[in-house]
Amino acid sequence: MALIAALAAGCGGDSKEVPLPSSSGTAGASTPATPEGTPEQAVSKVYTDSYKAARDAIFQPSEKVRSFLAAYYVGEYLDSVVRSVLLAQEQDMVPWGNGIVVHIKKVTVNGAQATVDDCRDASDAGLKSRKTGKLSADTRGTNAQQIVAKLAKGGEGQWRITDVQKYPKPCSRS
């Protein structure tokens, strides 16, 4: 149950972030950011869209979760997000609330590596039982969570999240 709480609140094992998207999920393909615009815009789009993709992944058939999320995540971090989604499915949990709202403070791009500094609001995000509708204990996120996401640009030009860290000290949006 702790890993499910981590998915809802936006943190996975080993203090890594497991994103929960920003809007209500329905089954359907997500569209990753294209290399159009500035690199910073592309990075911001992938980061922001990853929340919806993670939320929507809960509604995908279990055998399609990895391929569904692979447009947004890569490597061990993809593995962590997939495990969290599959566990939520196994526990028959679904997203609760309006989801996470990002407040990107800074995007830094250095070649094929990027960092996003976010002060997100996850206070209206969690997981609930599909059967009872009851919010699972300790799955509701908090406001002003300091998040630092790392992204890498693949050979095809697509940015993907490689790691996300959540810090315990609340951040400021001013």
N, C-alpha and C positions, 0 to 999 in steps of 0.2 A: 504494500500500500504506500510505502514511503516514496517509491519511484513514481507512482501515479501522482502523488502530491507534488513531486518535483516537476513533472510535466506541466501541471496546471499552474504552478507558481513560477515556472520558468527557470528551474534549476535542476540539473541532473546530478548524477553521481560525480564524485571527485570535484565538487564545486563548479561543475560546468553547467552552462545554461542549456536548457532544453526548451526552445521557443514554443510559445503558444500564440497562434495568430491573432490578428486584430479584428476580425469580423466573423460573423456566424458562418459555420462550415456547412457546405453541402458537397456531395460528391461531384467531382468534375476536375478537369485538368487545370492546373495553375500555369500561368505563363510567366516564365522567368524574364528578367530584364535583358534587353539586348544591348550590344555595345554602342548604341546610339547615344548622343549627348556626351557630356564630360564623363571621365572615369568616376568622379565623385558622385554624379547623378546615377550612374549604373550601379555603383556599390550601394548607395542609399536605397535604390529600388529593390535590389535583391534582398537586402537586410529587412526592409519593411514587408515585402511580399512573403518572406520566409515564415512570418507568423501565421498568415492565412494558410499557407501550404501545410504547415504542421497541424493546424486545426482541421483542415480538410482531410488530411491523411487518416485521421481517426475513422472516417467514413468510407475509406477505401478497403477493398478486399485485402486480407493480410498478405497475400502473395504479391500484391502490387504496391505495397507501402514503400519499399526501398526505391523502386524506379520512380514513383511519384515524387519522392523527396530529393532524389539525386540531382535535380535541377537547382537546388538551393544549398545543399550540404555535401561535404566530401570527407572521406577518410574516417578516422575514429569518431569524429563528431557526428557524421551521418549515422554510423553504427549506434551511437548513443541515442539519437533522436528516434531511429527506427525501433530500438528496444523499448523505449518509453511509449511510443504509439502502440506497439503490439501488446504491451502490458495493459495499457488503458483499454484496448479492445477486449483482451482476455477477461478483464474485470468488469466488462460491460459499462464502461464509463464514457461519457460524452462531454463535450465542452459546455461550460456554464458561463453565463454573462455575455457581455459585449466583446470581450477579448482585450488583448493588450494594445495600448496606445503608445506608439513610439514618440519620443521627443529627442530627435538626433541633435546632439550638440556640436559634433565635429566629425568630419570624415577626412582621413589622411590616406593618400594613395602614394605608394613608393614602388614604381614599376608594376610587378605582378602581385604585389602584396598590398593589403589595405586594412585599415582599422576604423571601426565605427564606435564613437563614444555616444551612449544613449542614456537618457534619464527617463526610463519608461514608466508608465503607469499600468500596473497589472492588478489593480484593486478590483476590477470588474471582470476577472478571469479566474476560472477554476474548472474542476471536473465534478460532474454529478452522475448519479446512478441513472442509467437509461430506464430501468424498471420503476424506481421509486421517485425519481426526480430530485432526490435529496442531495444537497451539496456534500461532497466528501470532505471529512474533517481535514483541516490543514492544507487544502488545495487552493484556497483563494490567495491570490498574489497581493502585493502591497504597492502603494504609490511611491514614486521617487526612488526606484531601484536603479542603482548605477550599474550599467552594463558596458562591457568592452568586447566587441566582436571582432574577430580576425577573419579576413577573407583572402582567397587566392584566386587569381585569374588563370583559368585553364587554357590549354593550347587552342581551343576553339573560340576563345575570347569571352567565355562566360565566367562571371564572378560567382564563387561559392563560399559559404561559411565553413571555416576549418576549426574554429574554436570560439566559445563565448564564455566569458567570466562574469559572474555576478558578485558585486561587492556588498558587504553588510551595511556599510554606512550610507544613509540616504543621500541622494544627490540633490542639487538645487537647479531649478530651471531658469533662474534669473541670470 
